[in-house]
Amino acid sequence: QTTLRFDSNRLHFDSQLWFKFL
């Protein structure tokens, strides 16, 4: 389950980065 949590966190981080870029 840790992997899933990490994936979710990573996705959230990616989204934030994308938003920052936009």
Residue frames as qw, qx, qy, qz and C-alpha x, y, z in Angstrom:
[[0.000, 0.888, 0.461, 0.000, 0.00, 0.00, 0.00],
 [0.366, -0.672, 0.094, 0.637, 2.97, 2.28, 0.57],
 [0.346, 0.036, 0.578, 0.738, 3.65, 2.25, -3.15],
 [0.055, 0.705, 0.627, 0.327, 0.11, 3.37, -3.88],
 [0.279, -0.877, -0.234, 0.315, 0.38, 6.14, -1.31],
 [0.415, -0.431, 0.331, 0.730, 3.69, 7.21, -2.82],
 [0.268, 0.340, 0.657, 0.617, 2.15, 7.17, -6.28],
 [0.076, -0.856, -0.505, -0.080, -0.71, 9.37, -5.07],
 [0.365, -0.784, 0.003, 0.503, 1.71, 11.76, -3.42],
 [0.413, -0.162, 0.507, 0.739, 3.84, 11.83, -6.53],
 [0.178, 0.588, 0.648, 0.450, 0.80, 12.51, -8.69],
 [0.192, -0.914, -0.324, 0.148, -0.22, 15.36, -6.41],
 [0.427, -0.599, 0.231, 0.637, 3.29, 16.78, -6.55],
 [0.363, 0.155, 0.624, 0.675, 3.31, 16.49, -10.33],
 [0.048, 0.792, 0.569, 0.217, -0.02, 18.31, -10.49],
 [0.295, -0.869, -0.100, 0.384, 1.34, 21.12, -8.34],
 [0.435, -0.328, 0.438, 0.715, 4.38, 21.39, -10.59],
 [0.264, 0.437, 0.668, 0.542, 2.20, 21.51, -13.67],
 [0.085, -0.897, -0.433, 0.007, 0.02, 24.17, -12.12],
 [0.387, -0.713, 0.116, 0.573, 3.10, 26.18, -11.28],
 [0.390, -0.037, 0.576, 0.718, 4.27, 25.92, -14.86],
 [0.085, 0.635, 0.629, 0.440, 0.88, 26.98, -16.14]]
